[in-house]
């Protein structure tokens, strides 16, 4: 008799998703799917709004990464008023960058300390009551305290610039609406009421030492768990170094071969297509030239470390070199190395924030530029979870007529499904009985990508609908599928 295992919901991720694993009569896995079961639809209902509302509206995609959507939309809206990234005033550019790096810093801290650390500290097979941040705080109070304060620091940076920690307003067409307050700068530099920026750097280095030790103790597991070949996509600067706010798109395959050679973000449509499947509301982006089967890419910290030549801050670059030396690989395709990569990015963000907080230009009142208006704007940034695209078209009255969003988690859609399939085939198929710990390994594989499922379900066009009628015995007695 065939069997279906369902994990619903997937826990410790943002949004709602479920996993189904289909097994044959011999208990071997036939197939597995990561279903995204919610639908948000921002691509459609933002149409008809004036373009200047977009950076405010799209923040409501999510409460975890509103800044990422705010700034990606702002970059696109800048182009509608004739301002490219290099045309922003230095003050506006640096304020946006400070806010952006504060967002990545707090989001990475949230993911590592709150969501991922229980599996690392207690093991994948730990009892369910141990797999939460409360248990982490009980077992390792200092680790939990630092995690909470690191996230708070990033949130306070966002609040100082945008007025609120969540869904604040900072960017306006062509720039920023206010400058940085000198008192606020002292708040982050002096550490009177909040650990200062130097403390954030020190703590980032400490937690990297923790993850290094974890990798040394668990190398065999980490090298093999959910490891599979894939492409990797991210942004780099003009010399190939990591760039998180504005740069060129670079992609490589699983061996390091360039598949997207540092192209301008405005040209993304020339290189990408998006596939769909009837069992998920989330799209599947891929490179046109490579094709759907092999042209998909991972994005986020693991991918960004794989594609860059270097990190342009000294401490993070030193840690990147140690990371590469430890892996011994030109390209790392091991899913669980994402956590180490994420912590290196935390350190990089702290270093960049330190530079910007010491730059007097963030307090300048020269904030807004304007040029010749256009009918199309594209904004791409590296959000905490990876490459994020906002693309808008407007009519002559400035009303949005088309919106296309390619969200970081969407790029990782294929990778997450492959990770689930790896666990299903290499863990669940190999055992005679299914345990809670084994099912948690499926979630561990998904959580490594820090998915934001709400952000990723904005698909434009027809959507499939599947209705299942199940009786009191749990048997499927009827099914109807509507394909749009």
C-alpha positions in Angstrom: 0.0 0.0 0.0 1.4 3.4 -1.0 1.8 6.0 1.7 2.0 9.8 1.9 3.9 11.7 4.7 2.8 15.3 5.2 4.7 17.9 7.2 2.2 20.7 7.7 3.1 23.4 8.6 6.9 23.6 8.1 8.1 25.3 11.3 10.6 28.1 12.1 10.2 29.7 8.7 8.4 32.9 7.7 5.1 32.1 6.0 3.1 28.9 5.4 4.3 25.8 3.6 4.0 22.1 3.7 5.9 19.1 2.5 4.5 15.9 1.1 6.6 12.8 0.6 5.1 10.0 -1.5 6.3 6.4 -0.8 5.7 3.2 -2.7 4.4 -0.1 -1.3 7.9 -1.1 -0.3 8.5 2.1 1.8 10.8 3.8 -0.6 10.4 7.4 -1.6 8.8 7.9 -5.1 8.7 11.7 -5.0 8.6 14.7 -2.7 7.3 18.3 -2.9 7.6 21.5 -1.0 4.2 23.2 -1.4 3.8 26.9 -0.9 0.1 27.1 0.1 -0.5 30.8 0.6 -1.0 33.4 -2.1 -0.4 37.2 -1.7 -0.7 38.6 -5.2 1.1 41.9 -5.0 2.0 41.8 -8.6 -1.6 42.2 -9.5 -3.2 44.5 -7.0 -0.4 47.1 -7.0 -1.5 47.9 -10.6 -3.5 51.2 -10.8 -1.6 52.8 -7.9 0.7 55.8 -8.5 4.3 54.8 -8.7 5.4 56.9 -5.7 3.2 54.6 -3.5 5.1 51.4 -4.5 7.9 51.6 -1.9 5.4 52.0 0.9 2.9 49.4 -0.4 5.3 46.6 -1.1 6.7 46.7 2.4 3.5 44.9 3.4 4.7 41.8 1.6 6.4 40.9 4.9 7.2 41.9 8.4 10.6 40.3 8.4 12.2 41.9 5.3 10.1 45.0 4.5 13.3 47.1 4.2 14.5 44.9 1.3 11.2 45.4 -0.6 11.1 49.1 0.2 14.6 49.7 -1.2 14.3 47.4 -4.2 11.1 49.3 -5.1 12.8 52.6 -4.4 15.6 51.8 -6.8 13.0 51.0 -9.5 11.0 54.2 -8.7 14.2 56.3 -8.9 14.5 55.2 -12.6 10.9 56.4 -13.2 12.0 59.9 -12.2 15.2 59.6 -14.2 17.6 58.8 -11.4 19.9 55.8 -11.7 21.8 54.5 -8.6 25.0 56.4 -9.5 22.9 59.6 -9.8 21.7 59.6 -6.2 23.2 62.2 -3.9 26.1 60.7 -1.8 24.0 61.2 1.4 20.9 59.5 0.0 23.0 56.6 -1.3 24.8 56.1 2.0 21.7 56.4 4.1 20.0 53.7 2.0 23.0 51.5 2.2 23.2 51.9 6.0 19.5 51.0 6.3 20.0 48.0 3.9 23.0 46.6 5.8 21.1 47.1 9.1 18.3 45.1 7.7 20.6 42.2 6.6 22.3 42.3 10.0 19.1 42.0 12.0 17.5 39.4 9.6 20.6 37.2 9.7 20.7 37.4 13.5 17.0 36.5 13.7 17.5 33.5 11.5 20.6 32.1 13.1 19.8 32.7 16.8 16.1 32.2 16.8 15.4 29.7 14.0 18.5 27.7 13.2 20.5 27.5 16.5 18.2 25.0 18.2 19.1 22.4 15.6 22.8 23.2 15.8 22.9 23.2 19.6 20.7 20.3 20.4 20.9 18.2 17.2 18.4 17.4 14.5 17.0 14.5 16.5 16.4 16.5 19.7 12.9 16.2 21.2 10.5 18.8 19.8 10.3 20.7 23.1 14.0 21.5 22.8 13.8 22.9 19.2 13.0 26.5 20.0 14.7 29.7 21.1 13.4 29.4 24.7 15.4 26.2 25.1 18.4 28.0 23.6 18.0 30.8 26.2 17.8 28.2 29.1 20.8 26.2 27.9 23.0 29.1 26.7 21.8 32.4 28.2 24.8 34.4 26.9 24.4 33.2 23.3 20.7 34.1 23.4 21.3 37.5 24.9 23.8 38.4 22.2 21.5 37.2 19.5 18.6 39.3 20.8 20.8 42.4 21.1 22.4 42.0 17.7 19.0 41.8 16.1 17.9 44.9 18.2 20.9 46.8 16.9 19.9 46.3 13.3 16.3 47.2 14.0 17.4 50.3 15.8 19.4 51.4 12.7 16.2 50.9 10.6 14.2 52.9 13.1 16.6 55.8 13.2 16.5 56.2 9.4 12.9 55.3 8.6 11.0 56.2 11.8 9.9 52.6 12.7 11.5 49.2 13.1 8.9 47.6 10.8 7.2 49.3 7.8 8.9 52.7 8.2 9.2 55.1 5.3 12.7 56.3 4.3 13.1 56.4 0.5 11.3 58.7 -1.8 11.6 59.0 -5.6 15.1 60.1 -6.3 16.5 59.9 -2.8 15.6 60.0 0.9 13.1 62.0 2.9 15.2 62.8 5.9 18.8 62.8 7.1 20.5 61.1 10.0 20.3 62.7 13.5 23.7 63.4 15.2 22.2 62.2 18.5 21.1 58.9 16.8 24.7 58.5 15.5 26.1 58.8 19.0 23.5 56.3 20.2 25.1 53.7 17.9 28.7 54.7 18.3 28.9 55.3 22.1 26.9 52.4 23.4 25.3 54.1 26.4 21.9 52.5 26.1 22.7 49.9 23.5 25.9 47.8 22.8 27.8 49.9 20.2 28.8 49.1 16.7 32.3 47.9 17.8 30.6 45.4 20.1 28.5 44.1 17.2 31.8 43.5 15.3 33.3 41.7 18.3 30.2 39.5 18.8 30.1 38.7 15.1 33.6 37.4 15.3 32.7 35.4 18.4 29.8 33.6 16.8 31.9 32.9 13.7 34.3 31.0 16.0 31.3 29.1 17.4 30.2 28.0 13.9 33.8 27.1 12.9 34.0 24.8 15.9 30.6 23.3 15.0 31.8 22.5 11.5 35.0 20.9 12.8 33.1 18.6 15.0 30.4 17.8 12.4 32.3 18.0 9.2 31.1 14.6 7.7 27.4 15.5 8.3 27.7 19.1 7.0 29.7 18.0 3.9 27.1 15.5 2.8 23.7 16.6 4.2 21.5 18.0 1.3 24.5 18.3 -1.0 23.7 18.5 -4.7 25.0 20.4 -7.7 23.4 23.7 -8.6 24.0 27.1 -10.0 24.7 30.1 -7.8 23.5 33.7 -8.4 24.3 37.1 -6.8 25.6 40.6 -7.2 29.2 41.7 -7.4 30.9 45.1 -7.9 33.1 46.2 -10.9 36.0 44.1 -9.7 34.0 41.0 -8.7 33.8 41.6 -4.9 30.6 41.0 -2.9 28.1 43.8 -3.3 24.7 43.8 -1.5 23.1 47.1 -2.5 24.0 47.8 -6.2 26.2 45.9 -8.6 26.1 43.5 -11.5 24.6 40.0 -11.7 26.9 37.1 -11.8 26.0 33.4 -11.9 28.1 30.2 -11.9 27.4 26.5 -12.3 28.2 23.9 -9.7 31.8 23.7 -10.9 32.5 27.4 -11.0 31.9 28.0 -14.7 30.4 31.4 -15.4 26.8 31.2 -16.7 26.0 34.9 -16.3 29.0 37.2 -16.9 28.5 40.2 -14.6 25.6 41.8 -16.5 23.7 45.0 -15.7 20.7 44.5 -13.4 18.6 46.5 -15.9 19.1 43.7 -18.4 17.8 40.9 -16.2 14.9 40.2 -18.6 17.3 39.1 -21.3 18.6 36.3 -19.2 15.8 35.0 -17.0 12.5 33.1 -17.4 10.1 31.8 -14.8 8.5 28.4 -14.7 5.4 27.3 -12.8 4.1 24.1 -11.3 0.5 23.2 -10.4 1.4 22.1 -6.9 2.9 25.4 -5.7 2.0 29.1 -5.8 5.8 29.9 -6.1 7.5 30.4 -9.4 10.7 28.7 -10.6 13.2 31.2 -12.2 16.0 30.0 -14.4 18.6 31.2 -16.9 17.2 31.2 -20.5 20.5 30.1 -22.1 20.9 27.1 -19.7 17.3 26.0 -19.7 14.8 24.9 -17.0 16.4 21.6 -16.1 19.9 23.0 -15.2 19.5 26.8 -15.3 18.1 27.3 -11.8 20.3 29.0 -9.1 20.6 29.1 -5.4 20.8 32.6 -4.0 21.7 34.0 -0.6 24.7 33.8 1.6 26.0 30.4 0.3 25.7 31.6 -3.3 27.2 35.0 -2.6 30.3 33.5 -1.1 30.6 31.1 -4.0 30.4 33.8 -6.8 32.4 36.7 -5.3 36.2 37.2 -5.7 36.5 38.7 -2.3 34.5 40.6 0.4 35.5 44.3 0.5 35.8 44.6 4.3 39.0 43.2 6.0 37.6 41.1 8.8 34.9 39.4 6.7 37.4 38.8 3.9 39.8 37.1 6.3 36.9 34.9 7.5 35.8 34.2 3.9 39.3 32.9 3.2 39.2 30.7 6.2 35.8 29.4 5.1 37.1 28.6 1.6 40.3 26.9 3.0 38.2 24.7 5.3 35.8 23.6 2.5 38.7 22.9 0.1 36.3 23.5 -2.8 36.1 26.0 -5.6 32.3 25.9 -5.2 30.4 24.8 -2.1 27.2 23.0 -2.9 26.5 21.8 0.7 23.3 23.3 2.0 24.2 23.5 5.7 27.3 25.6 5.0 24.7 28.4 4.5 24.8 29.1 8.2 28.6 29.8 8.3 28.3 31.9 5.2 25.4 33.9 6.8 27.5 34.7 9.8 30.4 35.9 7.7 27.9 38.3 6.1 26.8 39.4 9.5 30.4 40.5 10.2 30.6 42.2 6.8 27.4 44.2 7.5 28.7 45.2 10.9 32.0 46.5 9.3 30.0 48.4 6.6 27.7 50.0 9.2 30.7 51.0 11.2 32.2 52.8 8.2 29.0 54.5 7.4 28.3 55.6 11.0 31.6 57.4 11.0 30.9 59.1 7.7 29.7 62.7 8.2 27.9 62.7 4.8 25.0 60.6 6.3 24.0 63.8 8.1 23.9 65.9 4.9 20.6 67.6 3.8 21.4 67.0 0.1 18.9 64.1 -0.3 16.9 64.2 -3.5 17.6 64.2 -7.2 15.4 64.2 -10.3 16.0 63.7 -14.0 13.9 63.0 -17.2 11.0 60.8 -16.3 10.6 57.3 -17.8 7.9 54.7 -18.1 9.9 51.7 -16.8 12.0 51.1 -13.7 14.0 48.1 -12.4 15.4 47.8 -8.9 17.6 44.8 -7.9 19.3 44.3 -4.5 20.8 41.5 -2.5 18.2 40.9 0.2 19.1 38.8 3.3 17.8 35.7 1.5 19.3 36.6 -1.9 18.7 38.4 -5.2 15.5 40.5 -5.2 14.0 42.1 -8.3 11.3 44.7 -8.5 10.2 45.8 -12.0 7.5 48.4 -12.7 5.9 49.9 -15.8 3.7 53.0 -15.6 1.5 55.0 -18.0 1.9 58.7 -18.8 0.0 59.6 -15.7 2.4 57.7 -13.5 0.0 54.9 -12.7 1.5 51.4 -12.4 0.4 49.2 -15.3 2.6 46.2 -14.6 4.6 44.8 -11.7 7.0 41.8 -11.8 8.6 40.6 -8.6 11.3 37.9 -8.5 11.9 37.3 -4.8 14.9 35.7 -3.3 13.0 32.6 -2.0 11.6 32.1 -5.5 15.1 31.6 -6.8 15.7 29.1 -4.1 12.4 27.2 -4.8 14.1 24.5 -6.9 16.9 24.2 -4.4 14.6 23.7 -1.5 12.7 21.0 -3.3 15.9 19.3 -4.2 17.0 19.5 -0.5 13.7 17.9 0.6 14.1 15.2 -2.0 17.7 14.5 -0.8 16.5 14.0 2.8 13.6 11.9 1.6 15.8 9.6 -0.4 18.9 9.5 1.8 17.3 9.5 5.3 13.6 8.4 5.2 14.0 5.8 2.5 16.9 4.1 4.3 15.1 3.6 7.6 12.5 1.0 8.6 10.5 3.5 10.7 9.8 7.2 10.5 10.7 9.3 13.5 10.0 12.9 14.4 13.7 13.6 14.2 13.8 12.3 10.6 11.0 14.6 9.7 12.8 17.5 11.4 15.7 16.9 9.0 13.4 17.8 6.1 12.7 21.1 7.9 16.4 21.6 8.7 17.1 21.4 4.9 14.4 24.0 4.1 15.4 26.3 7.0 19.0 26.6 5.8 17.7 28.8 3.0 15.9 31.1 5.5 12.8 31.1 3.2 10.3 33.9 3.3 7.3 32.2 1.9 4.9 35.2 2.1 7.3 37.3 -0.1 7.6 34.6 -2.7 3.9 34.1 -3.7 3.1 37.1 -5.9 2.6 35.2 -9.2 0.9 37.0 -12.1 -1.7 35.4 -14.2 -3.8 32.2 -13.9 -3.4 30.2 -10.7 -4.2 26.5 -10.2 -6.7 25.3 -7.6 -6.7 21.8 -6.1 -9.5 20.6 -3.9 -9.3 17.2 -2.1 -12.2 15.6 -0.3 -11.1 13.2 2.5 -13.3 11.0 4.6 -13.2 10.3 8.3 -10.7 7.5 7.8 -8.3 9.9 6.0 -9.0 8.4 2.6 -9.1 10.5 -0.5 -12.5 10.0 -2.0 -12.7 12.8 -4.6 -10.4 15.4 -6.1 -10.9 18.3 -8.5 -8.2 20.4 -10.2 -8.8 23.8 -11.8 -5.8 25.0 -13.8 -6.8 28.7 -14.0 
